[in-house]
Amino acid sequence: MSNMQTEEELERRKLEEALEVKSLRRIISAYLNYPEAAEEDVKRWERSFRKLPPRHKALLSHLPSKFQKLRWCIAQNSYFIFEMLKVFEPPLDMSQDIDNCENQHLDVVSDSHHSSRSRNPCLCESTSTSGGVNCHSLAEPISEETCNGKFPAPTNVNEEQDIDISKKSIAGKCSISLEDHGSANNICGDGCKNLPDRDTLYASACCNGNVSSSSPDWLDPSLQLHVPLVDVDKVRCIIRNIVRDWAKEGQQERDQCYRPILEELERLFPDRSNENPPACLVPGAGLGRLALEISCLGFACQGNEFSYYMMICSSFILNHAQAAGEWTIFPWIHSNCNSVSDNDQLRPVSVPDIHPASAGITEGFSMCGGDFVEVYSDPSQGGVWDAVVTCFFLDTAHNIVEYIEIISEVLKDGGVWINLGPLLYHFADMYSQEDEMSIELSLEDVKRVALQYGFIFEKESTIETTYTTNSRSMMQNRYYAAFWTMRKKTSATL
Ligand SMILES: C[S@@+](CC[C@H](N)C(=O)[O-])C[C@H]1O[C@@H](n2cnc3c(N)ncnc32)[C@H](O)[C@@H]1O
């Protein structure tokens, strides 16, 4: 390579890293902005209440106390978020100067970042702008070849974490009102009895822009960005995803989506051994529960995920949970719509429902951060996996044909692809992004393409399920998800 090419390459990498730092700062800022944005909602509801004529107010005299309870719940959610951020180890130098890139592609990337999912932020949490690859292992360090290892030093899910959280405090733009928010027991009875009291909560979580000397540098308020509300919506979606993956309440959804996949894996690999476990890849692993369950079944399982929103949270739960039920969150407080009762809306949810480190994972469990297409189209990934499991993932593609092609390539001959999910194409409604590619095929076409890539259908059915749905809501969106098992033909029969 000539000197000029090397310099260009270096320049390109620097720009990519700056883009990624900016994207990550934005995601962290979205998390830090959560309390402020949630407080704004409560203030809005209070303003509406104040506009009521006295006779109507008299009928709804319980609402002011509900608003105070909501504030208290927001503070609890914020506490969880700040605890999560405090232990996050950014894979990049967050203090680096990214100003030089401001006028290059950064803004374009940022825009595409938040315009995605503008109609439904829960459908997709975009991530690494440069398609960078980050890896952290949950059971043993992952090899660099697998994931180019840009992620934080591998952390071991079995390791005792020794983190003195009392010495750390989060800096940022959050501000939690210090009005009397009532006590936990007033709000939710026994369900909240282990929650920290308000003073502890604020001492630990609240910041009002003050930087404690023990805060991680990258949480310095000067590095925080002002983010649009749609970014904070993504934080709320993560909170709902926590219920799906890591709460008792999510069991029903997990039974609908994850259980059929796990049963299928058991059926297909009856002779698994811990000495030589079959290798299973889970692209779009979300918060990691399915990947963990597959690992516990006796597979060397790797989850792949490209959203830092997701990775920050899954890493916290997988690596830092000390016990089941360690934290209490209030996932349903952000909407007053379709509530049967205020108690339903204000109900606490304990997380995690299991202690991940004690769940019985199989050696080789890891989460690999990065874009599925970039990471797994690498030739080193060819024919590596015995099984690929996609759950609510296929429709995240710009080009679903490319996903199918890569799935076929990474599977060993005779390997299996289990898929469960709808075809709610994530890039289908990107009106503002003229050149955002989105190939939107019918189920029939998807299956036809799969046959072209050497797959043979072994099983097919439809599964009725919800996705991150509030089980007590008066509105329940249902999917009739395609569920299939396909096997990649051996080369001889291709
Ligand atoms: C609808 S969620 C499903 C999550 C999980 N499988 C579940 O069933 O709960 C889709 C996930 O895929 C991730 N994702 C989307 N595009 C991706 C890509 N190109 N590479 C890796 N992950 C991706 C998203 O960040 C999101 O976490």
The ligand as a MOL file (V3000), in Angstrom:
LIG
                    3D

  0  0  0     0  0            999 V3000
M  V30 BEGIN CTAB
M  V30 COUNTS 27 29 0 0 0
M  V30 BEGIN ATOM
M  V30 1 C -37.0470 -6.3810 16.9580 0
M  V30 2 S -35.5520 -6.5280 17.8510 0 CHG=1
M  V30 3 C -35.5720 -8.2510 18.3650 0
M  V30 4 C -34.6570 -8.5050 19.5270 0
M  V30 5 C -34.6830 -9.9610 20.0360 0
M  V30 6 N -34.2850 -10.8910 19.0210 0
M  V30 7 C -36.0500 -10.2980 20.5410 0
M  V30 8 O -36.7080 -11.1720 19.9660 0
M  V30 9 O -36.4670 -9.6830 21.5450 0 CHG=-1
M  V30 10 C -34.3760 -6.5410 16.5390 0
M  V30 11 C -32.9670 -6.4100 17.0690 0
M  V30 12 O -32.0530 -6.5310 15.9930 0
M  V30 13 C -31.0390 -5.5320 16.1440 0
M  V30 14 N -30.5140 -5.2700 14.8030 0
M  V30 15 C -31.1360 -4.6220 13.7900 0
M  V30 16 N -30.3520 -4.5960 12.7050 0
M  V30 17 C -29.2100 -5.2420 13.0240 0
M  V30 18 C -28.0050 -5.5320 12.3330 0
M  V30 19 N -27.8430 -5.1610 11.0540 0
M  V30 20 N -27.0370 -6.2180 12.9670 0
M  V30 21 C -27.2050 -6.6200 14.2580 0
M  V30 22 N -28.3230 -6.3570 14.9760 0
M  V30 23 C -29.3010 -5.6720 14.3790 0
M  V30 24 C -31.7890 -4.3670 16.7570 0
M  V30 25 O -30.9010 -3.4660 17.3760 0
M  V30 26 C -32.7070 -5.0670 17.7170 0
M  V30 27 O -32.1000 -5.2740 18.9580 0
M  V30 END ATOM
M  V30 BEGIN BOND
M  V30 1 1 1 2
M  V30 2 1 2 3
M  V30 3 1 2 10
M  V30 4 1 3 4
M  V30 5 1 4 5
M  V30 6 1 5 6
M  V30 7 1 5 7
M  V30 8 2 7 8
M  V30 9 1 7 9
M  V30 10 1 10 11
M  V30 11 1 11 12
M  V30 12 1 11 26
M  V30 13 1 12 13
M  V30 14 1 13 14
M  V30 15 1 13 24
M  V30 16 1 14 15
M  V30 17 1 14 23
M  V30 18 2 15 16
M  V30 19 1 16 17
M  V30 20 1 17 18
M  V30 21 2 17 23
M  V30 22 1 18 19
M  V30 23 2 18 20
M  V30 24 1 20 21
M  V30 25 2 21 22
M  V30 26 1 22 23
M  V30 27 1 24 25
M  V30 28 1 24 26
M  V30 29 1 26 27
M  V30 END BOND
M  V30 END CTAB
M  END
